[in-house]
Amino acid sequence: MEKLKKIKPLTKEQILISLDRLTRFKEVEKRYMRVFEEIITGNLLEPKLKKTDVENLDAALITELAAGIINYSLCNMGLELKEDYSINQQIYDYEKTVFQTSEREEIFLKNKINYAAAVELIEEGAVFNLRWLKSLASGKCSAENRASNLYPVEKVLLVEGITEEILLPEFAKLLDYDFKKNGIFVISAGGKNQVVKYFYRFAGCLKIPIFVLLDSDAQENYSQIRPRLREGDYVYVISKGEFEDILPKSLIKKTINYETEFISMGDTAALEGAASTVEFLEEFFRNRGHHEFKKSEFAHYVKSNIFDMSDISPEIKEIIKALQTCKSCK
């Protein structure tokens, strides 16, 4: 390519990182511009371009330069470039199904990266989006075959905290609703205010449904989300307290005993009358001289103690059922 006078080839690791970032579940513009910009500024030696130079180029030239550098690097590794762009077309079709795309983003998606050669670098045990990318080459990418890689994503589950992110997939499995098999992408926003920001952001760029789960104290946040709900979106507000409060008390007690088994058994009777499960747990561990209570750590302990339907509360069943019926807004 005439525009590429001198190139420093990308390493195998750099190519895999680029493929990973290009196929993550984020807005098209953010993903592609970040990756293409880094490749051009870091690996195009002549003509040398700075970040501001790249930002001033049109999308077609940015795409051409970045794809050229990637393909040159693949050749440099001894991989054969193929005249097969079926993977590119599948990626384009998928992105168009999930995201609303601008004219500029369409140009990024219509790139000539030689994915047919690049997927040969992806090894067993790669992250799920790279496994999905490799499945496109094998023709095994479908709703029936996505159990190990989640993609194609069909629905977003937006939750406040890490506990929901860790435990809801486990509860759903017991209810015969596997998140990976059904393309459910879970995002833990890190608080009710962040949930609103995430919802605004995704509602503006996604075509697939967004299911929002809020604690009972998030009524104001719900009122902020409600005017922007699209057909297919759904908001579930927990009836009382936060997610930990709707976990079965028997499951909490079982988990406490499991975690403190080799220290001393504690009195969990007060849990039944506690107004807040989290406050009870914080106090419980503090008074026993145990380590500080951490939601994520405790959630993983709870996860290892989920065995049967008795470990699922009626409200959690209701949430999973509502998630199942949340339909596409395409």
Secondary structure, DSSP 8 states (H G I E B T S, - for coil): -TT--EE----HHHHHHHHHHHTSSS-HHHHHHHHHHHHHHHHEEETT--HHHHHTS-HHHHHHHHHHHHHHHHHHTT----S--HHHHHHHHHHHHHB---HHHHHHHT----HHHHGGG--TT--HHHHHHHHHHHT--SGGG-TTT--S--EEEEESSHHHHHHHHHHHHHTT--TTTTTEEEEE-SSHHHHHHHHHHHHTTBSS-EEEEE-TT-HHHHHHHGGG--TT-EEEE-SSS-GGGGS-HHHHHHHHHHHTTTT-----GGGGG-S-HHHHHHHHHHHTT-----HHHHHHHHHTT--SGGGS-HHHHHHHHHHHH-----
